[in-house]
């Protein structure tokens, strides 16, 4: 047990009262230990070899693995290629749950509190091909991180927004599924986060519970009749968990869905009320704390038709024919190419329709696939194109060693083989694109985004 990982006395008294003395002591002991390390593969960027030697599979997620120790993930180029995502094992249950809700038909999904993107990418792993995802984050700095992680994940039918959930609630009955991983008191993170232990108070618990209800009320508005709402927190108390779950069902007439995970793999069920809930608790499951409940909105005859209203994209400026031809040769699929302030974006019809439904005043960070930027008569390929699973692989590819891959990711100069054609080149690591270079013959320009670069690269780590 680690002595400096103290647990607040008020927290311990609360947990003992809610889950019982014996279970509480098991949890407290685990919270004073070391956190687990796990990762989840991107199912659309298949790899023949796992990024690391793994200890075992995550029981509730086919694409998840526990690691025996925490490596320096930054020094694995496959992380930057979007081949895997470092995620707590508990949160990976999102993938399994979404897989159970939807089969083959494309759907519209929304993650309302999405940063940094772990649960969003878990949902993307499970959504049927052709589905669209709106991922939103209220805090601007976190929204940028969300956009970066979704860019690397490479799913082409995503839109990232940065706004209060009340603005998005105007998209009434728009989504087949809305996920709310709500801001919470963070009790489930006490094993790995000093702040979660230091900031805890009963006042914080009540404040978070009230905020969660505001967000959930907005979320319910957005769920289509017959659609699903997933509510989760990373905390243990019933005020933020079961009490809010009961309030949801009673206030809005939602149906509680039994995911059938409770009682398996050490996952606990609800400790209060009659709403089907999942509780992931250290000491019982491997991973940090997570509470989750799934609801279905009753279907009825008043369901709105969630289709485009026929609005025209006002930013679809004329595109030069030769540039359009280049753009079309770089991307595959049923995609519309639009010009947004000199940046070409590729949108599926469903993504375009989703964009048209977004209310005025909502800040859109990214949409679809950015193909490239127009500079005079040239089209400079965008980094997002190299990350996208919709790229045709139109450029010569150069496979890099791990050392050169890391130097590329640090935006250092890279020497290319003598026979490399001049022009734009895709650099890869273990067959997965990392980004673009422009080969000038005697040298090359590293086009990796400045804001994504690895800082303080230490090759001995």
C-alpha positions as CSV (number, residue, x, y, z in Angstrom):
1,X,0.0,0.0,0.0
2,X,1.3,3.5,-0.9
3,X,1.2,5.7,2.2
4,X,0.9,9.0,0.5
5,X,-2.3,7.9,-1.3
6,X,-4.5,9.0,1.5
7,X,-8.3,8.8,1.1
8,X,-10.6,11.6,2.5
9,X,-12.4,10.4,5.7
10,X,-15.7,11.8,4.5
11,X,-15.3,9.8,1.3
12,X,-14.6,6.6,3.2
13,X,-17.6,7.1,5.5
14,X,-19.8,7.7,2.4
15,X,-18.6,4.5,0.6
16,X,-19.0,2.3,3.7
17,X,-22.6,3.4,4.1
18,X,-23.3,2.8,0.4
19,X,-21.6,-0.5,-0.5
20,X,-21.0,-2.0,2.9
21,X,-17.9,-2.4,5.2
22,X,-16.3,-5.4,3.6
23,X,-16.7,-4.2,0.0
24,X,-15.5,-0.7,1.0
25,X,-12.3,-2.1,2.5
26,X,-11.5,-4.0,-0.6
27,X,-12.0,-0.8,-2.7
28,X,-9.9,1.3,-0.3
29,X,-7.0,-1.1,-0.4
30,X,-7.1,-1.1,-4.2
31,X,-7.3,2.7,-4.4
32,X,-4.0,2.9,-2.5
33,X,-2.3,0.6,-5.0
34,X,-0.9,1.1,-8.5
35,X,-3.2,1.8,-11.4
36,X,-3.5,-0.7,-14.3
37,X,-2.2,0.0,-17.8
38,X,-4.2,-1.0,-20.9
39,X,-4.7,-0.2,-24.5
40,X,-7.3,-0.7,-27.2
41,X,-6.7,-1.3,-30.8
42,X,-8.3,0.7,-33.6
43,X,-10.3,-2.0,-35.4
44,X,-10.2,-0.1,-38.8
45,X,-6.4,0.2,-38.7
46,X,-5.6,-3.5,-38.4
47,X,-2.1,-4.5,-37.3
48,X,-0.6,-7.9,-37.7
49,X,1.5,-7.6,-34.5
50,X,0.4,-6.1,-31.2
51,X,2.2,-2.9,-30.3
52,X,3.5,-4.4,-27.0
53,X,3.8,-7.7,-25.3
54,X,0.5,-8.0,-23.4
55,X,-0.4,-9.6,-20.1
56,X,-3.9,-10.7,-21.1
57,X,-7.0,-9.6,-22.9
58,X,-9.6,-7.3,-21.4
59,X,-12.5,-9.6,-20.6
60,X,-15.3,-7.3,-21.8
61,X,-13.6,-5.8,-24.8
62,X,-12.3,-7.8,-27.8
63,X,-9.9,-5.1,-28.9
64,X,-8.5,-4.3,-25.4
65,X,-5.4,-5.6,-23.7
66,X,-3.7,-5.2,-20.2
67,X,0.0,-4.5,-20.2
68,X,2.4,-5.8,-17.5
69,X,3.9,-2.4,-17.0
70,X,3.5,1.2,-18.4
71,X,5.8,1.9,-21.3
72,X,6.7,5.3,-22.7
73,X,3.8,5.3,-25.2
74,X,5.0,8.5,-26.8
75,X,8.0,6.7,-28.3
76,X,5.8,4.2,-30.2
77,X,5.0,5.6,-33.7
78,X,1.9,3.4,-33.9
79,X,0.3,5.6,-31.2
80,X,0.7,8.6,-33.5
81,X,-0.6,6.6,-36.5
82,X,-3.8,5.9,-34.6
83,X,-3.3,2.2,-34.5
84,X,-4.1,2.0,-30.8
85,X,-5.4,4.2,-28.0
86,X,-4.3,4.2,-24.4
87,X,-7.4,3.7,-22.4
88,X,-8.4,2.5,-19.0
89,X,-9.9,-1.0,-19.3
90,X,-13.2,-0.1,-17.5
91,X,-14.1,2.5,-20.1
92,X,-13.6,0.0,-22.9
93,X,-17.0,-1.5,-22.0
94,X,-18.5,1.3,-24.1
95,X,-17.3,-0.7,-27.2
96,X,-19.1,-3.9,-26.1
97,X,-22.3,-2.1,-25.1
98,X,-22.6,-0.1,-28.4
99,X,-21.9,-3.3,-30.4
100,X,-24.9,-4.9,-28.6
101,X,-27.2,-2.0,-29.4
102,X,-26.5,-1.7,-33.1
103,X,-25.8,-4.3,-35.8
104,X,-25.3,-3.5,-39.5
105,X,-27.3,-0.4,-40.3
106,X,-25.6,3.0,-40.1
107,X,-26.7,5.3,-37.2
108,X,-26.1,8.8,-36.0
109,X,-24.2,9.0,-32.6
110,X,-23.2,11.8,-30.4
111,X,-20.7,12.0,-27.5
112,X,-21.6,15.1,-25.6
113,X,-18.7,15.3,-23.2
114,X,-16.1,13.7,-25.4
115,X,-12.6,14.9,-24.6
116,X,-10.0,13.5,-24.7
117,X,-11.6,10.9,-27.0
118,X,-11.2,7.6,-25.3
119,X,-14.9,6.7,-25.1
120,X,-15.6,8.3,-28.5
121,X,-13.0,6.1,-30.2
122,X,-14.4,3.1,-28.3
123,X,-17.8,3.9,-29.7
124,X,-16.3,4.4,-33.2
125,X,-14.8,0.9,-32.9
126,X,-18.3,-0.5,-32.5
127,X,-20.5,1.6,-34.8
128,X,-21.5,0.0,-38.1
129,X,-19.7,1.4,-41.1
130,X,-21.3,4.5,-42.6
131,X,-22.4,5.8,-39.2
132,X,-21.8,9.4,-38.2
133,X,-20.4,10.7,-35.0
134,X,-20.7,14.2,-33.4
135,X,-18.2,14.6,-30.7
136,X,-18.5,17.7,-28.5
137,X,-16.4,19.2,-25.7
138,X,-17.2,22.3,-23.7
139,X,-13.6,23.3,-22.7
140,X,-11.7,24.8,-25.8
141,X,-8.3,23.4,-24.9
142,X,-9.7,19.9,-24.4
143,X,-11.7,20.2,-27.6
144,X,-8.4,20.6,-29.5
145,X,-7.0,17.5,-27.9
146,X,-10.2,15.6,-28.8
147,X,-9.9,16.8,-32.5
148,X,-6.3,15.6,-32.6
149,X,-7.1,12.2,-31.2
150,X,-10.0,11.7,-33.6
151,X,-7.9,12.9,-36.5
152,X,-5.4,10.2,-35.7
153,X,-8.1,7.6,-35.3
154,X,-9.0,8.3,-38.9
155,X,-12.7,7.6,-39.0
156,X,-14.0,9.8,-41.8
157,X,-17.6,10.5,-40.7
158,X,-16.9,12.6,-37.6
159,X,-17.7,16.2,-36.6
160,X,-16.0,17.8,-33.6
161,X,-17.7,20.7,-31.9
162,X,-16.9,23.0,-28.9
163,X,-19.9,24.4,-27.1
164,X,-22.3,24.1,-24.1
165,X,-24.6,21.1,-24.4
166,X,-27.6,23.5,-24.2
167,X,-26.8,24.7,-27.7
168,X,-26.7,21.2,-29.2
169,X,-30.0,20.3,-27.4
170,X,-31.7,22.2,-30.2
171,X,-30.9,19.2,-32.4
172,X,-34.1,17.6,-31.1
173,X,-34.5,13.8,-31.6
174,X,-31.5,13.8,-34.0
175,X,-29.5,10.9,-32.7
176,X,-29.9,7.1,-32.5
177,X,-27.5,7.2,-29.5
178,X,-26.2,9.9,-27.2
179,X,-23.4,9.2,-24.7
180,X,-22.8,11.4,-21.7
181,X,-19.6,10.7,-19.8
182,X,-20.4,13.5,-17.4
183,X,-18.0,15.7,-15.4
184,X,-18.0,14.2,-11.9
185,X,-16.3,14.3,-8.5
186,X,-13.7,11.8,-9.8
187,X,-13.7,9.3,-7.0
188,X,-12.9,6.5,-9.4
189,X,-9.6,8.3,-10.3
190,X,-8.3,8.5,-6.8
191,X,-5.7,5.8,-7.4
192,X,-4.0,7.7,-10.2
193,X,-4.9,11.3,-9.7
194,X,-3.8,13.4,-6.6
195,X,-6.3,16.1,-7.5
196,X,-9.2,13.7,-7.2
197,X,-8.2,13.0,-3.6
198,X,-7.3,16.5,-2.7
199,X,-10.5,18.2,-4.1
200,X,-13.1,15.8,-2.8
201,X,-15.9,17.1,-0.7
202,X,-19.6,16.5,-0.2
203,X,-20.2,20.0,-1.7
204,X,-18.4,18.9,-4.8
205,X,-20.5,15.8,-5.1
206,X,-23.7,17.8,-4.9
207,X,-22.4,20.4,-7.4
208,X,-21.5,17.7,-9.9
209,X,-24.8,15.9,-9.5
210,X,-26.6,19.1,-10.3
211,X,-24.5,19.8,-13.4
212,X,-24.9,16.2,-14.6
213,X,-28.7,16.7,-14.5
214,X,-28.4,19.8,-16.7
215,X,-26.4,17.9,-19.2
216,X,-28.6,14.9,-19.1
217,X,-31.7,17.0,-19.7
218,X,-30.1,18.4,-22.8
219,X,-29.0,14.9,-23.9
220,X,-32.6,13.5,-23.6
221,X,-33.8,16.2,-26.0
222,X,-31.3,15.0,-28.6
223,X,-32.2,11.2,-28.5
224,X,-34.6,10.1,-31.2
225,X,-37.6,8.0,-30.1
226,X,-36.4,4.4,-29.9
227,X,-32.8,5.6,-29.5
228,X,-30.4,5.1,-26.6
229,X,-28.8,7.3,-23.9
230,X,-25.7,6.0,-22.2
231,X,-24.8,7.8,-18.9
232,X,-21.5,7.2,-17.2
233,X,-19.3,8.8,-14.5
234,X,-15.9,7.9,-13.0
235,X,-17.2,8.1,-9.5
236,X,-18.7,5.8,-6.9
237,X,-21.3,7.7,-4.8
238,X,-25.0,7.1,-5.4
239,X,-25.8,10.8,-5.5
240,X,-24.1,11.2,-8.9
241,X,-24.8,7.6,-10.0
242,X,-27.9,5.7,-9.0
243,X,-29.9,8.8,-7.9
244,X,-29.3,10.4,-11.2
245,X,-30.2,7.2,-13.1
246,X,-33.5,6.9,-11.2
247,X,-34.2,10.6,-11.9
248,X,-33.6,10.1,-15.6
249,X,-36.0,7.2,-15.9
250,X,-38.7,8.8,-13.7
251,X,-38.5,12.3,-15.2
252,X,-38.3,11.4,-18.9
253,X,-40.0,8.0,-19.0
254,X,-36.8,6.2,-20.2
255,X,-36.6,2.5,-20.2
256,X,-33.7,1.0,-18.3
257,X,-31.7,-1.5,-20.4
258,X,-30.0,-4.6,-18.9
259,X,-26.6,-4.9,-20.5
260,X,-26.1,-8.3,-18.8
261,X,-22.6,-7.4,-17.7
262,X,-23.5,-7.0,-14.0
263,X,-22.2,-10.1,-12.1
264,X,-19.7,-11.0,-14.8
265,X,-15.9,-10.4,-14.7
266,X,-16.2,-8.8,-11.2
267,X,-18.5,-6.0,-12.5
268,X,-21.0,-5.0,-9.8
269,X,-24.6,-4.0,-10.3
270,X,-26.6,-1.1,-8.8
271,X,-26.5,-0.7,-5.0
272,X,-29.6,1.4,-4.8
273,X,-32.9,1.6,-6.8
274,X,-34.2,-0.6,-9.6
275,X,-32.3,0.8,-12.6
276,X,-29.9,-1.5,-14.3
277,X,-26.4,-0.2,-13.6
278,X,-22.8,-1.3,-14.0
279,X,-20.1,-0.5,-11.3
280,X,-16.5,-1.1,-12.1
281,X,-14.5,-0.8,-8.9
282,X,-10.7,-1.4,-8.3
283,X,-10.3,-4.5,-6.2
284,X,-13.2,-6.1,-8.0
285,X,-12.3,-5.3,-11.6
286,X,-9.0,-4.4,-13.2
287,X,-9.2,-0.7,-14.1
288,X,-10.3,2.5,-12.5
289,X,-13.7,3.4,-11.2
290,X,-16.7,3.6,-13.7
291,X,-20.4,3.8,-13.3
292,X,-22.6,3.3,-16.3
293,X,-26.3,3.0,-17.1
294,X,-28.1,2.5,-20.5
295,X,-31.6,3.8,-21.3
296,X,-33.9,3.6,-24.3
297,X,-36.3,6.4,-25.2
298,X,-39.7,5.0,-25.9
299,X,-40.7,4.9,-29.6
300,X,-43.8,6.7,-30.8
301,X,-45.6,7.9,-33.9
302,X,-44.4,11.5,-33.5
303,X,-40.8,10.7,-34.4
304,X,-39.3,13.5,-36.4
305,X,-37.6,12.8,-39.8
306,X,-33.9,13.3,-39.2
307,X,-32.9,14.4,-42.7
308,X,-31.4,17.4,-44.4
309,X,-33.5,20.5,-44.7
310,X,-32.0,21.2,-48.1
311,X,-29.8,24.1,-47.0
312,X,-26.8,24.9,-49.1
313,X,-23.3,25.1,-47.8
314,X,-22.5,28.7,-48.0
315,X,-18.8,28.1,-47.9
316,X,-18.7,25.9,-51.0
317,X,-16.6,28.3,-53.1
318,X,-15.6,27.4,-56.6
319,X,-12.8,24.9,-56.9
320,X,-10.3,24.9,-59.8
321,X,-10.8,21.8,-62.0
322,X,-7.2,20.6,-61.7
323,X,-7.3,20.9,-57.9
324,X,-10.6,19.2,-57.7
325,X,-9.2,16.3,-59.9
326,X,-6.3,16.0,-57.5
327,X,-8.5,16.0,-54.5
328,X,-10.8,13.3,-55.9
329,X,-7.8,11.1,-56.7
330,X,-6.6,11.3,-53.1
331,X,-9.8,10.1,-51.4
332,X,-12.2,7.2,-51.9
333,X,-15.9,6.7,-51.1
334,X,-19.1,8.5,-51.7
335,X,-17.7,11.9,-50.6
336,X,-18.6,15.5,-51.5
337,X,-15.6,17.9,-51.7
338,X,-16.2,21.4,-50.5
339,X,-14.0,24.5,-50.2
340,X,-14.0,25.9,-46.7
341,X,-11.8,29.1,-46.6
342,X,-9.2,27.5,-48.9
343,X,-9.3,24.1,-47.1
344,X,-10.9,21.2,-49.0
345,X,-13.1,19.0,-46.9
346,X,-14.5,15.6,-47.9
347,X,-17.9,14.8,-46.5
348,X,-20.2,11.9,-46.9
349,X,-23.9,12.7,-47.5
350,X,-24.7,11.7,-43.9
351,X,-21.9,13.9,-42.5
352,X,-23.0,16.8,-44.7
353,X,-26.6,16.4,-43.5
354,X,-25.4,16.3,-39.9
355,X,-23.5,19.6,-40.4
356,X,-26.6,21.3,-41.7
357,X,-28.5,20.4,-38.6
358,X,-25.9,21.9,-36.2
359,X,-27.4,25.1,-34.7
360,X,-26.0,28.5,-35.3
361,X,-23.4,29.6,-32.8
362,X,-21.9,26.2,-32.3
363,X,-18.2,26.2,-32.9
364,X,-17.2,23.5,-35.4
365,X,-13.5,22.4,-34.9
366,X,-13.4,19.8,-37.6
367,X,-15.7,18.0,-40.0
368,X,-15.2,15.0,-42.3
369,X,-11.8,14.6,-43.8
370,X,-9.6,17.6,-44.5
371,X,-8.0,16.7,-47.8
372,X,-5.6,19.7,-48.3
373,X,-5.0,23.4,-48.4
374,X,-5.1,25.4,-51.6
375,X,-2.0,27.5,-52.2
376,X,-2.2,29.2,-55.5
377,X,-2.5,26.5,-58.2
378,X,-1.3,23.8,-55.8
379,X,-3.1,21.6,-53.3
380,X,-1.0,20.7,-50.2
381,X,-2.2,17.4,-48.7
382,X,-3.5,17.8,-45.1
383,X,-2.2,15.6,-42.3
384,X,-5.8,14.5,-41.6
385,X,-5.8,12.9,-45.1
386,X,-2.8,10.7,-44.2
387,X,-4.6,9.5,-41.0
388,X,-7.9,8.8,-42.7
389,X,-9.1,5.3,-43.5
390,X,-10.6,6.9,-46.7
391,X,-7.3,7.9,-48.2
392,X,-6.5,6.1,-51.5
393,X,-2.7,6.1,-50.9
394,X,-2.1,8.2,-54.0
395,X,1.6,9.1,-53.1
396,X,4.8,7.2,-53.1
397,X,5.3,5.5,-49.7
398,X,8.6,5.3,-47.8
399,X,8.8,2.9,-44.8
400,X,10.8,4.4,-41.9
401,X,12.8,2.7,-39.2
402,X,11.6,3.4,-35.6
403,X,14.4,5.9,-35.1
404,X,13.5,7.8,-38.3
405,X,9.8,7.6,-37.6
406,X,10.3,9.2,-34.2
407,X,12.5,11.9,-35.8
408,X,9.8,12.6,-38.3
409,X,7.2,12.8,-35.5
410,X,9.5,15.4,-33.8
411,X,9.6,17.4,-37.1
412,X,13.3,16.8,-37.6
413,X,14.8,16.4,-41.1
414,X,14.5,12.9,-42.7
415,X,16.8,11.6,-45.4
416,X,14.9,9.7,-48.1
417,X,16.2,6.9,-50.3
418,X,17.9,8.2,-53.5
419,X,15.3,6.7,-55.8
420,X,12.4,8.4,-54.0
421,X,10.3,10.5,-56.6
422,X,10.1,14.2,-56.1
423,X,6.9,15.6,-54.7
424,X,4.7,14.6,-51.9
425,X,5.6,11.3,-50.1
426,X,3.7,9.3,-47.5
427,X,6.0,8.1,-44.7
428,X,4.9,4.9,-42.9
429,X,5.9,2.8,-40.0
430,X,5.1,-0.9,-40.0
431,X,2.9,-0.1,-43.0
432,X,0.8,2.5,-41.3
433,X,0.9,6.2,-42.6
434,X,2.5,8.7,-40.2
435,X,2.1,11.8,-42.4
436,X,3.6,13.5,-45.4
437,X,7.0,14.8,-46.6
438,X,7.7,16.9,-49.7
439,X,10.8,15.5,-51.4
440,X,12.7,18.3,-53.1
441,X,15.6,16.1,-54.3
442,X,18.5,17.4,-52.3
443,X,16.3,17.7,-49.1
444,X,12.8,17.2,-47.9
445,X,10.3,19.3,-46.0
446,X,8.7,17.7,-43.0
447,X,4.9,18.4,-43.1
448,X,4.0,16.8,-39.8
449,X,1.8,19.3,-37.9
450,X,3.8,21.6,-35.5
451,X,1.2,21.3,-32.8
452,X,1.4,17.4,-32.8
453,X,5.1,17.1,-32.7
454,X,6.9,15.0,-30.1
455,X,8.8,17.4,-27.8
456,X,12.0,16.6,-26.0
457,X,12.6,13.5,-27.9
458,X,14.9,11.1,-25.9
459,X,15.8,8.1,-27.9
460,X,17.2,6.3,-24.8
461,X,13.8,6.2,-23.1
